[in-house]
Amino acid sequence: MKLSSTGFRDGQPIPGEYAFCVPDPQTHVTLAPNRNPALSWDELPAGTKSLALVCHDPDVPTRPDDVNQEGRVVPSSLPRFDFYHWVLVDIPPSLGGLDAGAHSDGVTARGKAGPDAPGGMRHGLNNYTDWFSGDPDMEGQYFGYDGPCPPWNDSIVHHYVFTLFALGVERGPVEGVFGGGQVLEAIEPHVLASASVTGTYSLNPDVPA
């Protein structure tokens, strides 16, 4: 089973086109095109009835004390946790891939609608739902893809892992509103194989991706 992207090479930087934020010399960051990257797959295992896609960043700081604070740096020693950027289930195996911009094209304040996605697929919530909680301008349910926007003062490069799971069931075993952790737990008994591609991203000019 193989997964690849024409938007970036495995282990290489993700272009700003696919990010939520890009660097800005005056304000540190500004909103970006936020298009989902193109993905394609092949060599699926026999018996694959549907696919599930999860993109996560395992490098998100567990404490907000230093995040995006002038004169401070998020230390590399800080424990990190998973931040889900894209959760998509019920992907038809025959589709062969997902086009760039087909599931996200621009930043949508308060989040894109869901869980219904094009072609009978379903989107889960990404963790911008939690990140913007309490923000009167941005708070909402963020379904589908929203790209990288790591702290602009983080001392480490962030990694964005796109993982495709081949499932032996025709419908992802989740209902209603769901997130990345729920999907990973629910699909575990049904996974036939998986494949990943990883991109890197940084908004810190002193820490190039």
N, C-alpha and C positions, 0 to 999 in steps of 0.2 A: 504494500500500500504506500502510495507516494502523495505528498502534498507540496505544492509550490505556488509562488506568486510572481507575476510579472512586474509587480510594484516595487519589490525589494528582494535582494538575495538573502538566503539563510545566513544568519549571523551578522548581517550588515545593517547600516542605518535605514530607518524608515523615512521616506521623504515627507516633508511638511504637508504635502497634499493630503496625506492620510492621517494627519494629526488633528487633535482638538485645538491645540495652541502651537504657535511658532514664536521664536524669539523676537523681541522688540527692543531696540536700543534705549528707548525712553522709559517704557513701562515694564520692561523685562519680558512680558508676553503679550500676545494679541491673538484673537481667535483665528483659526485656520480653516481651510476648505473642508476638513473633516469628512472626506470621502472614504468609504470602506475600500480596502485594496482588493484587487482581483485575486482570486484563488482558483486553482484547478487541481484535480485529483485523478489518479488512475491506479490500476492494479488492485482494485478492491477485492476483498476475499469473497469466495463463494458463499452464498447465503445472505449477503448484505441486502437488507430490506429498506433501510433508511440510514441517514447520516445525521450526526450532531456536531456542531462546531462551537468551540469555546476558545476565546482569546483572553488571556490574563497576564497581568504584570505582577511578578512575585516580589518586586523591589520597593513596594510602597511603604513609607515610614509608619511605624506603629504609634508614634507620638507626634502631635502637631506643633509642639512647642517652637521649633525652629523653622517650620515650613513657611517658605516665602516671606521671611522676615529680613529686613534690611540689616546688614552688618553681621548676619549670622549664617552658619552653614549647617545643613543637615548632615550629621556625622555618619561615616560609613559603618561604624560599629552599631548603629541603632538597629534593633530587630525589625524585620520587614514582614509584610503580609501580602496575600493575594488580592488584587483588585481586578475585577472582571470588566472587560471592555466590550465583549460581544458574546452573546449566547443565542444560538439558533438551532432549532430542532426541526424534525420532519423534512429534512432536505432529501429530495429524490436522488438516488444514486446515479440515475441516468443523466442528470443535469450536467455532469462533467466539470462544473465550476460555477463560480459566482463572479459576475462582472464588477469592475470597479465602479463605485458610485451607485450601484443598484439598491443598496440597503441603507446608505447614508450619503448625503450630499449637502454639507453645510451643518453648522451648529444650530440646533433647535432649542431655544430657551424653554425650560420646563419639560423638555424631553419629547422624543418622537412617540407617536401612538403605537400601541401594541395590545395584545401579543400577536395579532394577525400580521403576517408578512407576505410578500408576493409569492405566488405559486403554491399556496396552501401551506407554506412553512409557518413557524411560530417563533417569535422573538421572546427572549427572556429579558429581565431587567439587568442593566449594567450598574456598576457601583457609583456612577455619577448621581444616581438616585440618593445615595447616602451622603456623598460629598457636598451636594447642594442643599441638603436638608437645613431648613431655617433661613435660607437666602430668599428674600421676598421676590427677587427678579428671576431666579433660576430654579427654585424648588419645584420638584415634580417627579413623575415616573419616567425614567430614561430607558426606553426599550431599544433593542437593537445595538448597532455599532456606534460608539463614540471613541475617538482615537486618543493617542497619547497626549498627556499634559502633566508631566512629572514636575515636582517642585523646581523652580528656576534656580534654587540655591542648593540643590542636592549634590553631594560629593561623589555620587556613583551614577553610572549609566544605568538606565532602566531597560529591561528586556520584555518584549511583548511576544508571548508564545501563542501561536495559532495552532490549535490541535483539532483534528478531524477524527471523529469516531465512527467506525462502521458498526452498525447495529443489526441484530437479528430480529428486530421488531419493526413493523411498518410505521408505528407512531411512537414518538418519544414518551416514556412513561411518567409524564408530568402534566398537570392540569392547571388551569387558571393562570395566575401570575406567579412566575418562578424566577429564580436566580441561578448563577453559575454553580454554586455549591450544591443546590438541590438537584440540578441536572446531573452533575458528576456522580452523586450518590445513587440516583435513580437508574442511570444507565449502566452502572457497573456490572450487573449480572448479564447484560445483553451485548457487551462489547466483544466484537469478533477481532478487531484490530484497530490500530490508531496510527496517525502520522502527524508530525508537527513541522512547522517552519517558524523561526524566531527572528524578529527584527529588534534593533536597538534604537533608543531615542534619548536625547538630553536637551534641556533648555538652558543649561549652565554653560556659558561660553568658555569656562575654564575646564570643563569636562566634556570634550567632544565625544559624540556617539561613535 
